[in-house]
Amino acid sequence: MVDSARPRRWPAYAVAVLFLGYAVGKAVFALQARLGFPGGPVVSAAETERYARQFMDAATAQWWATASGVLGACLALATVTPLGRRVSRTLMLLLLAGMLLAVGAGALIMIVDGFVGIGVGWQWYHAVLGIVVIGLHLAMIQSYAKATRRRVAA
């Protein structure tokens, strides 16, 4: 196995693109005051209304999701930029672990529903995307951890 001196940056760039795509999709739905995600299962008007009564209106929820997508993209890019590398390694790994838990939970729902079917409406190709997303997050975290580990003098 070859140990490259240069860390891999492409997983972080891919995760940032995915997060920005998520943010754009959520912004589109926020402008339409709808729940859901373009390309995903349809959320009925009745379910959207019930959500609004229990939590908040759909547009506000989608704008919050848009902001979380932009924040996720910024965090992913911070793993490969000099400014982001100045952040405490422990703090960054903690933030990345939290991001993996949040994204991984959503991806796991896509995977289980896409392959097994739990009634949400995700299809098999969404499940494959969920596996790819989890893999990219793990690759990004591994690359960041490897690039920022302390070298011990022999």
SESE-799749 format. One line per field, with one value per atom (N, C-alpha, C, CB): residue in three letters; atom name; x, y, z. Coordinates in nm, 2 decimals, decimal comma. Glycine has a CB too. Layout:
BEGIN
residuo: [ALA  ...] .
atomo: [CA  ...] .
X: [X  ...] .
Y: [Y  ...] .
Z: [Z  ...] .
***
This chain:
BEGIN
residuo: [MET  MET  MET  MET  VAL  VAL  VAL  VAL  ASP  ASP  ASP  ASP  SER  SER  SER  SER  ALA  ALA  ALA  ALA  ARG  ARG  ARG  ARG  PRO  PRO  PRO  PRO  ARG  ARG  ARG  ARG  ARG  ARG  ARG  ARG  TRP  TRP  TRP  TRP  PRO  PRO  PRO  PRO  ALA  ALA  ALA  ALA  TYR  TYR  TYR  TYR  ALA  ALA  ALA  ALA  VAL  VAL  VAL  VAL  ALA  ALA  ALA  ALA  VAL  VAL  VAL  VAL  LEU  LEU  LEU  LEU  PHE  PHE  PHE  PHE  LEU  LEU  LEU  LEU  GLY  GLY  GLY  GLY  TYR  TYR  TYR  TYR  ALA  ALA  ALA  ALA  VAL  VAL  VAL  VAL  GLY  GLY  GLY  GLY  LYS  LYS  LYS  LYS  ALA  ALA  ALA  ALA  VAL  VAL  VAL  VAL  PHE  PHE  PHE  PHE  ALA  ALA  ALA  ALA  LEU  LEU  LEU  LEU  GLN  GLN  GLN  GLN  ALA  ALA  ALA  ALA  ARG  ARG  ARG  ARG  LEU  LEU  LEU  LEU  GLY  GLY  GLY  GLY  PHE  PHE  PHE  PHE  PRO  PRO  PRO  PRO  GLY  GLY  GLY  GLY  GLY  GLY  GLY  GLY  PRO  PRO  PRO  PRO  VAL  VAL  VAL  VAL  VAL  VAL  VAL  VAL  SER  SER  SER  SER  ALA  ALA  ALA  ALA  ALA  ALA  ALA  ALA  GLU  GLU  GLU  GLU  THR  THR  THR  THR  GLU  GLU  GLU  GLU  ARG  ARG  ARG  ARG  TYR  TYR  TYR  TYR  ALA  ALA  ALA  ALA  ARG  ARG  ARG  ARG  GLN  GLN  GLN  GLN  PHE  PHE  PHE  PHE  MET  MET  MET  MET  ASP  ASP  ASP  ASP  ALA  ALA  ALA  ALA  ALA  ALA  ALA  ALA  THR  THR  THR  THR  ALA  ALA  ALA  ALA  GLN  GLN  GLN  GLN  TRP  TRP  TRP  TRP  TRP  TRP  TRP  TRP  ALA  ALA  ALA  ALA  THR  THR  THR  THR  ALA  ALA  ALA  ALA  SER  SER  SER  SER  GLY  GLY  GLY  GLY  VAL  VAL  VAL  VAL  LEU  LEU  LEU  LEU  GLY  GLY  GLY  GLY  ALA  ALA  ALA  ALA  CYS  CYS  CYS  CYS  LEU  LEU  LEU  LEU  ALA  ALA  ALA  ALA  LEU  LEU  LEU  LEU  ALA  ALA  ALA  ALA  THR  THR  THR  THR  VAL  VAL  VAL  VAL  THR  THR  THR  THR  PRO  PRO  PRO  PRO  LEU  LEU  LEU  LEU  GLY  GLY  GLY  GLY  ARG  ARG  ARG  ARG  ARG  ARG  ARG  ARG  VAL  VAL  VAL  VAL  SER  SER  SER  SER  ARG  ARG  ARG  ARG  THR  THR  THR  THR  LEU  LEU  LEU  LEU  MET  MET  MET  MET  LEU  LEU  LEU  LEU  LEU  LEU  LEU  LEU  LEU  LEU  LEU  LEU  LEU  LEU  LEU  LEU  ALA  ALA  ALA  ALA  GLY  GLY  GLY  GLY  MET  MET  MET  MET  LEU  LEU  LEU  LEU  LEU  LEU  LEU  LEU  ALA  ALA  ALA  ALA  VAL  VAL  VAL  VAL  GLY  GLY  GLY  GLY  ALA  ALA  ALA  ALA  GLY  GLY  GLY  GLY  ALA  ALA  ALA  ALA  LEU  LEU  LEU  LEU  ILE  ILE  ILE  ILE  MET  MET  MET  MET  ILE  ILE  ILE  ILE  VAL  VAL  VAL  VAL  ASP  ASP  ASP  ASP  GLY  GLY  GLY  GLY  PHE  PHE  PHE  PHE  VAL  VAL  VAL  VAL  GLY  GLY  GLY  GLY  ILE  ILE  ILE  ILE  GLY  GLY  GLY  GLY  VAL  VAL  VAL  VAL  GLY  GLY  GLY  GLY  TRP  TRP  TRP  TRP  GLN  GLN  GLN  GLN  TRP  TRP  TRP  TRP  TYR  TYR  TYR  TYR  HIS  HIS  HIS  HIS  ALA  ALA  ALA  ALA  VAL  VAL  VAL  VAL  LEU  LEU  LEU  LEU  GLY  GLY  GLY  GLY  ILE  ILE  ILE  ILE  VAL  VAL  VAL  VAL  VAL  VAL  VAL  VAL  ILE  ILE  ILE  ILE  GLY  GLY  GLY  GLY  LEU  LEU  LEU  LEU  HIS  HIS  HIS  HIS  LEU  LEU  LEU  LEU  ALA  ALA  ALA  ALA  MET  MET  MET  MET  ILE  ILE  ILE  ILE  GLN  GLN  GLN  GLN  SER  SER  SER  SER  TYR  TYR  TYR  TYR  ALA  ALA  ALA  ALA  LYS  LYS  LYS  LYS  ALA  ALA  ALA  ALA  THR  THR  THR  THR  ARG  ARG  ARG  ARG  ARG  ARG  ARG  ARG  ARG  ARG  ARG  ARG  VAL  VAL  VAL  VAL  ALA  ALA  ALA  ALA  ALA  ALA  ALA  ALA] .
atomo: [N  CA  C  CB  N  CA  C  CB  N  CA  C  CB  N  CA  C  CB  N  CA  C  CB  N  CA  C  CB  N  CA  C  CB  N  CA  C  CB  N  CA  C  CB  N  CA  C  CB  N  CA  C  CB  N  CA  C  CB  N  CA  C  CB  N  CA  C  CB  N  CA  C  CB  N  CA  C  CB  N  CA  C  CB  N  CA  C  CB  N  CA  C  CB  N  CA  C  CB  N  CA  C  CB  N  CA  C  CB  N  CA  C  CB  N  CA  C  CB  N  CA  C  CB  N  CA  C  CB  N  CA  C  CB  N  CA  C  CB  N  CA  C  CB  N  CA  C  CB  N  CA  C  CB  N  CA  C  CB  N  CA  C  CB  N  CA  C  CB  N  CA  C  CB  N  CA  C  CB  N  CA  C  CB  N  CA  C  CB  N  CA  C  CB  N  CA  C  CB  N  CA  C  CB  N  CA  C  CB  N  CA  C  CB  N  CA  C  CB  N  CA  C  CB  N  CA  C  CB  N  CA  C  CB  N  CA  C  CB  N  CA  C  CB  N  CA  C  CB  N  CA  C  CB  N  CA  C  CB  N  CA  C  CB  N  CA  C  CB  N  CA  C  CB  N  CA  C  CB  N  CA  C  CB  N  CA  C  CB  N  CA  C  CB  N  CA  C  CB  N  CA  C  CB  N  CA  C  CB  N  CA  C  CB  N  CA  C  CB  N  CA  C  CB  N  CA  C  CB  N  CA  C  CB  N  CA  C  CB  N  CA  C  CB  N  CA  C  CB  N  CA  C  CB  N  CA  C  CB  N  CA  C  CB  N  CA  C  CB  N  CA  C  CB  N  CA  C  CB  N  CA  C  CB  N  CA  C  CB  N  CA  C  CB  N  CA  C  CB  N  CA  C  CB  N  CA  C  CB  N  CA  C  CB  N  CA  C  CB  N  CA  C  CB  N  CA  C  CB  N  CA  C  CB  N  CA  C  CB  N  CA  C  CB  N  CA  C  CB  N  CA  C  CB  N  CA  C  CB  N  CA  C  CB  N  CA  C  CB  N  CA  C  CB  N  CA  C  CB  N  CA  C  CB  N  CA  C  CB  N  CA  C  CB  N  CA  C  CB  N  CA  C  CB  N  CA  C  CB  N  CA  C  CB  N  CA  C  CB  N  CA  C  CB  N  CA  C  CB  N  CA  C  CB  N  CA  C  CB  N  CA  C  CB  N  CA  C  CB  N  CA  C  CB  N  CA  C  CB  N  CA  C  CB  N  CA  C  CB  N  CA  C  CB  N  CA  C  CB  N  CA  C  CB  N  CA  C  CB  N  CA  C  CB  N  CA  C  CB  N  CA  C  CB  N  CA  C  CB  N  CA  C  CB  N  CA  C  CB  N  CA  C  CB  N  CA  C  CB  N  CA  C  CB  N  CA  C  CB  N  CA  C  CB  N  CA  C  CB  N  CA  C  CB  N  CA  C  CB  N  CA  C  CB  N  CA  C  CB  N  CA  C  CB  N  CA  C  CB  N  CA  C  CB  N  CA  C  CB  N  CA  C  CB  N  CA  C  CB  N  CA  C  CB  N  CA  C  CB  N  CA  C  CB  N  CA  C  CB  N  CA  C  CB  N  CA  C  CB  N  CA  C  CB  N  CA  C  CB  N  CA  C  CB  N  CA  C  CB  N  CA  C  CB  N  CA  C  CB  N  CA  C  CB  N  CA  C  CB] .
X: [0,08  0,00  0,09  -0,10  0,06  0,13  0,08  0,14  0,16  0,12  0,16  0,18  0,06  0,09  0,11  -0,03  0,20  0,22  0,11  0,36  0,05  -0,06  -0,20  -0,07  -0,27  -0,40  -0,50  -0,46  -0,60  -0,70  -0,80  -0,78  -0,83  -0,92  -1,05  -0,86  -1,06  -1,18  -1,30  -1,16  -1,28  -1,40  -1,47  -1,37  -1,39  -1,44  -1,51  -1,33  -1,45  -1,52  -1,65  -1,42  -1,65  -1,77  -1,88  -1,75  -1,85  -1,94  -2,00  -1,88  -1,91  -1,95  -2,05  -1,83  -2,02  -2,12  -2,25  -2,06  -2,25  -2,37  -2,45  -2,34  -2,38  -2,45  -2,51  -2,36  -2,43  -2,49  -2,61  -2,38  -2,60  -2,72  -2,84  -2,69  -2,82  -2,92  -2,98  -2,87  -2,89  -2,93  -3,02  -2,81  -2,97  -3,05  -3,19  -2,97  -3,19  -3,32  -3,41  -3,30  -3,36  -3,44  -3,49  -3,36  -3,40  -3,45  -3,56  -3,33  -3,55  -3,66  -3,79  -3,63  -3,79  -3,91  -3,95  -3,88  -3,86  -3,90  -3,97  -3,77  -3,93  -4,00  -4,14  -3,92  -4,16  -4,29  -4,37  -4,27  -4,31  -4,37  -4,42  -4,49  -4,33  -4,35  -4,25  -4,36  -4,29  -4,19  -4,14  -4,25  -4,03  -3,97  -3,84  -4,07  -3,80  -3,68  -3,70  -3,56  -3,66  -3,67  -3,61  -3,61  -3,68  -3,63  -3,66  -3,48  -3,72  -3,75  -3,90  -3,71  -3,95  -4,09  -4,17  -4,11  -4,29  -4,39  -4,45  -4,50  -4,45  -4,51  -4,65  -4,42  -4,75  -4,89  -4,91  -4,99  -5,01  -5,05  -5,11  -5,16  -5,18  -5,23  -5,11  -5,32  -5,01  -4,89  -4,82  -4,80  -4,81  -4,75  -4,82  -4,74  -4,96  -5,04  -5,03  -5,19  -5,02  -5,00  -4,87  -5,02  -4,77  -4,63  -4,63  -4,53  -4,70  -4,71  -4,78  -4,78  -4,88  -4,96  -4,87  -5,09  -4,79  -4,71  -4,58  -4,68  -4,51  -4,38  -4,37  -4,28  -4,36  -4,35  -4,39  -4,20  -4,42  -4,47  -4,35  -4,51  -4,39  -4,30  -4,19  -4,38  -4,22  -4,12  -4,01  -4,19  -4,05  -3,95  -3,86  -4,02  -3,92  -3,85  -3,75  -3,94  -3,79  -3,71  -3,59  -3,79  -3,62  -3,51  -3,41  -3,57  -3,45  -3,36  -3,27  -3,43  -3,34  -3,27  -3,17  -3,36  -3,20  -3,11  -2,99  -3,18  -3,01  -2,90  -2,81  -2,95  -2,87  -2,79  -2,71  -2,88  -2,76  -2,68  -2,56  -2,77  -2,58  -2,47  -2,37  -2,52  -2,41  -2,32  -2,24  -2,40  -2,31  -2,24  -2,14  -2,34  -2,17  -2,07  -1,95  -2,14  -1,97  -1,86  -1,77  -1,92  -1,84  -1,76  -1,68  -1,86  -1,74  -1,66  -1,54  -1,76  -1,56  -1,45  -1,35  -1,50  -1,39  -1,29  -1,19  -1,37  -1,23  -1,14  -1,02  -1,21  -1,03  -0,92  -0,86  -0,97  -0,90  -0,85  -0,75  -0,96  -0,66  -0,56  -0,64  -0,46  -0,74  -0,81  -0,88  -0,91  -0,94  -1,01  -0,91  -1,09  -0,80  -0,70  -0,64  -0,58  -0,67  -0,62  -0,72  -0,61  -0,84  -0,94  -0,89  -1,08  -0,91  -0,87  -0,91  -0,93  -0,82  -0,84  -0,95  -0,72  -0,95  -1,05  -1,19  -1,02  -1,20  -1,33  -1,38  -1,32  -1,29  -1,33  -1,37  -1,21  -1,30  -1,34  -1,48  -1,24  -1,50  -1,63  -1,74  -1,63  -1,72  -1,82  -1,84  -1,77  -1,74  -1,75  -1,83  -1,61  -1,80  -1,87  -2,02  -1,82  -2,05  -2,19  -2,26  -2,20  -2,19  -2,24  -2,26  -2,14  -2,17  -2,19  -2,31  -2,06  -2,33  -2,45  -2,58  -2,45  -2,58  -2,71  -2,73  -2,70  -2,63  -2,64  -2,66  -2,52  -2,58  -2,59  -2,73  -2,49  -2,80  -2,93  -3,03  -2,98  -3,02  -3,10  -3,07  -3,09  -2,94  -2,90  -2,95  -2,75  -2,94  -2,98  -3,13  -2,95  -3,21  -3,35  -3,37  -3,43  -3,30  -3,31  -3,27  -3,22  -3,16  -3,11  -3,22  -2,98  -3,26  -3,36  -3,49  -3,39  -3,54  -3,67  -3,65  -3,72  -3,53  -3,51  -3,50  -3,39  -3,43  -3,41  -3,52  -3,28  -3,57  -3,66  -3,80  -3,62  -3,82  -3,95  -4,01  -4,04  -4,01  -4,07  -4,19  -3,97  -4,22  -4,33  -4,31  -4,42  -4,18  -4,15  -4,16  -4,01  -4,11  -4,12  -3,99  -4,20  -3,88  -3,75  -3,73  -3,63  -3,67  -3,65  -3,51  -3,67  -3,48  -3,35  -3,23  -3,35  -3,25  -3,14  -3,12  -3,17  -3,22  -3,19  -3,11  -3,33  -3,14  -3,06  -2,91  -3,12  -2,89  -2,75  -2,68  -2,74  -2,76  -2,71  -2,67  -2,81  -2,76  -2,73  -2,60  -2,85  -2,58  -2,45  -2,33  -2,45  -2,34  -2,24  -2,21  -2,27  -2,32  -2,30  -2,23  -2,44  -2,27  -2,20  -2,06  -2,27  -2,03  -1,89  -1,81  -1,89  -1,87  -1,80  -1,77  -1,88  -1,86  -1,84  -1,73  -1,97  -1,73  -1,62  -1,49  -1,65  -1,48  -1,36  -1,31  -1,37  -1,40  -1,36  -1,31  -1,48  -1,37  -1,32  -1,19  -1,42  -1,17  -1,04  -0,93  -1,06  -0,96  -0,86  -0,82  -0,92  -0,92  -0,89  -0,81  -1,02  -0,85  -0,77  -0,63  -0,85  -0,61  -0,48  -0,39  -0,49  -0,45  -0,38  -0,34  -0,46  -0,42  -0,39  -0,33  -0,52  -0,30  -0,24  -0,10  -0,24  -0,06  0,07  0,17  0,07  0,28  0,39  0,48  0,48  0,51  0,60  0,74  0,54  0,83  0,97  1,02  1,06  1,10  1,15  1,28  1,17] .
Y: [-0,12  0,00  0,12  0,00  0,22  0,34  0,45  0,39  0,51  0,61  0,75  0,60  0,82  0,94  1,05  0,98  1,14  1,26  1,36  1,32  1,36  1,46  1,39  1,50  1,46  1,40  1,41  1,48  1,32  1,32  1,43  1,18  1,52  1,63  1,60  1,76  1,51  1,49  1,45  1,39  1,37  1,33  1,46  1,24  1,55  1,67  1,76  1,76  1,77  1,84  1,77  1,85  1,64  1,57  1,59  1,42  1,59  1,61  1,75  1,58  1,85  1,99  2,00  2,08  1,94  1,95  1,89  1,88  1,77  1,71  1,80  1,57  1,86  1,95  2,07  1,99  2,13  2,24  2,20  2,30  2,08  2,03  2,02  1,90  1,96  1,95  2,09  1,89  2,19  2,32  2,38  2,41  2,37  2,42  2,35  2,40  2,22  2,15  2,20  2,00  2,22  2,26  2,41  2,26  2,49  2,63  2,63  2,71  2,55  2,54  2,50  2,43  2,40  2,36  2,47  2,23  2,54  2,65  2,76  2,71  2,79  2,89  2,84  2,92  2,71  2,65  2,62  2,53  2,64  2,61  2,46  2,70  2,37  2,23  2,16  2,17  2,05  1,96  1,86  1,89  1,80  1,69  1,74  1,66  1,66  1,69  1,66  1,62  1,75  1,71  1,58  1,82  1,49  1,36  1,25  1,37  1,30  1,21  1,18  1,26  1,10  1,07  1,20  0,98  1,19  1,30  1,31  1,29  1,43  1,46  1,52  1,55  1,46  1,51  1,64  1,40  1,71  1,84  1,82  1,91  1,71  1,69  1,67  1,56  1,59  1,57  1,70  1,47  1,79  1,92  2,00  1,99  2,00  2,08  2,03  2,07  1,90  1,84  1,88  1,69  1,88  1,92  2,07  1,90  2,15  2,29  2,32  2,37  2,24  2,25  2,21  2,17  2,10  2,05  2,12  1,90  2,17  2,22  2,37  2,13  2,38  2,51  2,50  2,57  2,61  2,60  2,54  2,74  2,49  2,42  2,51  2,35  2,63  2,72  2,75  2,85  2,77  2,80  2,67  2,84  2,56  2,43  2,41  2,31  2,44  2,42  2,52  2,43  2,65  2,74  2,70  2,89  2,65  2,60  2,48  2,55  2,40  2,29  2,34  2,19  2,45  2,51  2,56  2,63  2,63  2,68  2,57  2,76  2,45  2,34  2,28  2,23  2,28  2,23  2,32  2,23  2,45  2,55  2,53  2,69  2,52  2,50  2,37  2,50  2,26  2,13  2,14  2,03  2,22  2,24  2,31  2,31  2,42  2,49  2,41  2,61  2,32  2,24  2,13  2,16  2,08  1,99  2,06  1,93  2,18  2,25  2,29  2,37  2,31  2,35  2,23  2,38  2,11  2,00  2,00  1,87  2,08  2,08  2,22  2,03  2,32  2,46  2,49  2,56  2,58  2,61  2,68  2,71  2,76  2,82  2,71  2,92  2,62  2,51  2,42  2,43  2,40  2,32  2,38  2,29  2,51  2,58  2,56  2,73  2,51  2,47  2,35  2,45  2,35  2,24  2,11  2,25  2,02  1,89  1,81  1,80  1,82  1,75  1,81  1,77  1,94  2,01  1,97  2,16  1,97  1,94  1,80  1,97  1,70  1,56  1,55  1,47  1,62  1,61  1,66  1,69  1,78  1,83  1,73  1,97  1,68  1,58  1,46  1,54  1,41  1,29  1,33  1,25  1,45  1,49  1,50  1,62  1,55  1,56  1,42  1,64  1,33  1,19  1,12  1,11  1,15  1,09  1,15  1,13  1,28  1,34  1,29  1,49  1,30  1,26  1,11  1,30  1,03  0,89  0,84  0,83  0,91  0,87  0,88  0,95  1,00  1,01  0,92  1,16  0,89  0,80  0,66  0,80  0,62  0,49  0,47  0,47  0,57  0,56  0,54  0,69  0,61  0,59  0,45  0,69  0,40  0,26  0,16  0,24  0,17  0,06  0,07  0,08  0,19  0,21  0,17  0,35  0,20  0,17  0,03  0,24  -0,05  -0,19  -0,28  -0,23  -0,24  -0,32  -0,27  -0,33  -0,14  -0,07  -0,06  -0,15  0,07  0,10  0,20  0,15  0,23  0,31  0,46  0,30  0,50  0,64  0,67  0,68  0,58  0,60  0,61  0,72  0,59  0,59  0,47  0,60  0,48  0,37  0,31  0,42  0,21  0,14  0,23  0,02  0,32  0,41  0,51  0,48  0,55  0,64  0,56  0,69  0,43  0,35  0,35  0,21  0,33  0,33  0,47  0,30  0,57  0,71  0,72  0,82  0,67  0,67  0,60  0,61  0,49  0,42  0,50  0,28  0,56  0,65  0,77  0,70  0,83  0,94  0,90  1,00  0,79  0,75  0,72  0,62  0,65  0,63  0,75  0,54  0,85  0,98  1,05  1,07  1,05  1,11  1,04  1,11  0,91  0,83  0,86  0,68  0,87  0,90  1,04  0,88  1,13  1,27  1,28  1,37  1,21  1,21  1,14  1,14  1,03  0,96  1,04  0,83  1,11  1,20  1,31  1,25  1,37  1,49  1,44  1,55  1,32  1,27  1,24  1,15  1,18  1,14  1,26  1,05  1,37  1,49  1,57  1,57  1,56  1,64  1,57  1,71  1,44  1,37  1,42  1,21  1,41  1,46  1,35  1,49  1,40  1,31  1,29  1,36  1,17  1,15  1,12  1,02  1,20  1,18  1,05  1,30  0,98  0,85  0,86  0,76] .
Z: [0,00  0,00  0,00  0,12  -0,08  -0,09  0,00  -0,24  0,08  0,17  0,11  0,31  0,05  -0,01  0,09  -0,11  0,06  0,15  0,14  0,12  0,03  0,01  0,05  -0,14  0,13  0,17  0,05  0,29  0,05  -0,05  -0,02  -0,06  -0,12  -0,10  -0,16  -0,15  -0,26  -0,34  -0,25  -0,44  -0,14  -0,07  -0,01  0,04  0,04  0,10  -0,01  0,17  -0,12  -0,23  -0,28  -0,35  -0,28  -0,32  -0,21  -0,34  -0,09  0,02  0,01  0,16  -0,01  -0,02  -0,14  -0,04  -0,25  -0,37  -0,33  -0,49  -0,26  -0,22  -0,12  -0,15  -0,03  0,07  -0,01  0,18  -0,10  -0,18  -0,26  -0,26  -0,32  -0,39  -0,30  -0,46  -0,18  -0,08  -0,05  0,05  -0,03  0,01  -0,11  0,04  -0,23  -0,34  -0,35  -0,48  -0,34  -0,34  -0,23  -0,33  -0,11  0,00  -0,02  0,13  -0,08  -0,11  -0,22  -0,17  -0,31  -0,41  -0,34  -0,52  -0,26  -0,18  -0,08  -0,11  -0,03  0,06  -0,01  0,13  -0,13  -0,22  -0,25  -0,34  -0,26  -0,29  -0,16  -0,37  -0,05  0,08  0,09  0,11  0,04  0,04  0,13  -0,10  0,18  0,25  0,15  0,37  0,18  0,09  0,03  -0,02  -0,08  -0,15  -0,29  -0,09  -0,39  -0,53  -0,56  -0,62  -0,62  -0,66  -0,55  -0,68  -0,44  -0,33  -0,33  -0,20  -0,23  -0,22  -0,20  -0,10  -0,25  -0,24  -0,10  -0,35  -0,05  0,08  0,05  0,17  0,11  0,08  0,14  0,13  0,09  0,15  0,29  0,06  0,32  0,45  0,55  0,45  0,51  0,60  0,62  0,54  0,52  0,53  0,63  0,39  0,62  0,71  0,85  0,67  0,87  1,01  1,06  1,00  0,98  1,02  1,07  0,91  0,99  1,02  1,16  0,91  1,19  1,32  1,43  1,31  1,41  1,52  1,54  1,50  1,43  1,44  1,39  1,37  1,26  1,19  1,05  1,20  0,99  0,85  0,76  0,80  0,65  0,56  0,51  0,44  0,47  0,42  0,52  0,37  0,64  0,75  0,77  0,88  0,77  0,79  0,68  0,80  0,56  0,44  0,44  0,31  0,48  0,49  0,59  0,52  0,71  0,81  0,75  0,93  0,67  0,61  0,50  0,54  0,43  0,34  0,41  0,26  0,52  0,60  0,65  0,72  0,69  0,74  0,62  0,80  0,50  0,39  0,36  0,26  0,36  0,34  0,45  0,33  0,57  0,69  0,67  0,82  0,63  0,60  0,50  0,57  0,39  0,28  0,33  0,16  0,41  0,47  0,56  0,55  0,64  0,73  0,65  0,82  0,54  0,46  0,39  0,35  0,34  0,28  0,38  0,21  0,51  0,61  0,64  0,74  0,61  0,63  0,54  0,62  0,43  0,33  0,31  0,20  0,38  0,36  0,48  0,36  0,45  0,56  0,68  0,51  0,66  0,77  0,85  0,71  0,78  0,86  0,93  0,76  0,88  0,94  1,07  0,85  1,09  1,21  1,33  1,19  1,30  1,40  1,48  1,34  1,61  1,69  1,63  1,83  1,62  1,56  1,63  1,55  1,76  1,84  1,81  1,99  1,81  1,78  1,64  1,79  1,54  1,40  1,39  1,31  1,45  1,45  1,52  1,51  1,63  1,70  1,60  1,83  1,54  1,44  1,33  1,39  1,27  1,16  1,21  1,11  1,33  1,38  1,40  1,52  1,45  1,46  1,32  1,53  1,22  1,09  1,03  1,00  1,06  1,01  1,08  1,04  1,20  1,27  1,21  1,42  1,18  1,13  0,99  1,13  0,90  0,76  0,75  0,68  0,84  0,84  0,87  0,93  0,97  1,01  0,89  1,13  0,82  0,70  0,59  0,65  0,57  0,47  0,50  0,45  0,63  0,67  0,65  0,82  0,67  0,64  0,49  0,69  0,41  0,26  0,23  0,19  0,29  0,25  0,29  0,33  0,42  0,46  0,38  0,61  0,36  0,29  0,14  0,30  0,08  -0,06  -0,09  -0,10  0,01  -0,01  0,05  0,04  0,17  0,24  0,23  0,39  0,24  0,24  0,37  0,15  0,43  0,55  0,54  0,66  0,41  0,39  0,36  0,50  0,36  0,33  0,18  0,38  0,10  -0,05  -0,12  -0,08  -0,05  -0,12  -0,20  -0,01  -0,32  -0,41  -0,40  -0,56  -0,47  -0,46  -0,49  -0,55  -0,59  -0,63  -0,52  -0,76  -0,45  -0,33  -0,23  -0,27  -0,21  -0,12  -0,15  -0,11  -0,28  -0,33  -0,30  -0,48  -0,33  -0,30  -0,15  -0,34  -0,06  0,08  0,12  0,15  0,05  0,08  0,03  0,01  -0,08  -0,13  -0,04  -0,28  0,01  0,10  0,23  0,13  0,28  0,41  0,38  0,47  0,27  0,23  0,21  0,10  0,14  0,12  0,25  0,03  0,34  0,47  0,55  0,56  0,55  0,62  0,55  0,61  0,42  0,35  0,38  0,20  0,39  0,42  0,57  0,41  0,66  0,80  0,81  0,89  0,74  0,74  0,68  0,67  0,57  0,51  0,60  0,37  0,66  0,75  0,87  0,80  0,93  1,04  1,01  1,10  0,89  0,85  0,82  0,72  0,76  0,72  0,85  0,63  0,95  1,07  1,19  1,11  1,17  1,28  1,31  1,25  1,43  1,47  1,44  1,62  1,39  1,36  1,48  1,23  1,52  1,63  1,58  1,72  1,64  1,60  1,65  1,65  1,57  1,61  1,69  1,49] .
***
